[in-house]
Amino acid sequence: MAARSDADPSAGTFRAAQSEHLANTSVTSPRVVTSDALLRGESQLAILHERTVYFLRRTRFGKLILTK
C-alpha cells in the first residue's frame, strides 16, 4: 500500500485534521492510523482483543463497522 503523497489532495485535509486533533489534546494523544493502512485493500480485518475476535469491515458506502 502506497503512502499518501503531497500530490494527493486529501493528504492535506488529513494532515490538517490530524494537526487540529493534536492541538486540542493534552500531553499524550492517541496514535493515528488510517483505515487504509489497517485494511490494506481488503474489506474486512479480524482483530483479536482479550481472546475475542472482532471484525472491522468497510461497507460499500465507505463506512466502518466493528462487530463481534
Order of alpha helices (4+ residues) and beta strands (2+ residues): alpha-alpha-beta-beta-beta
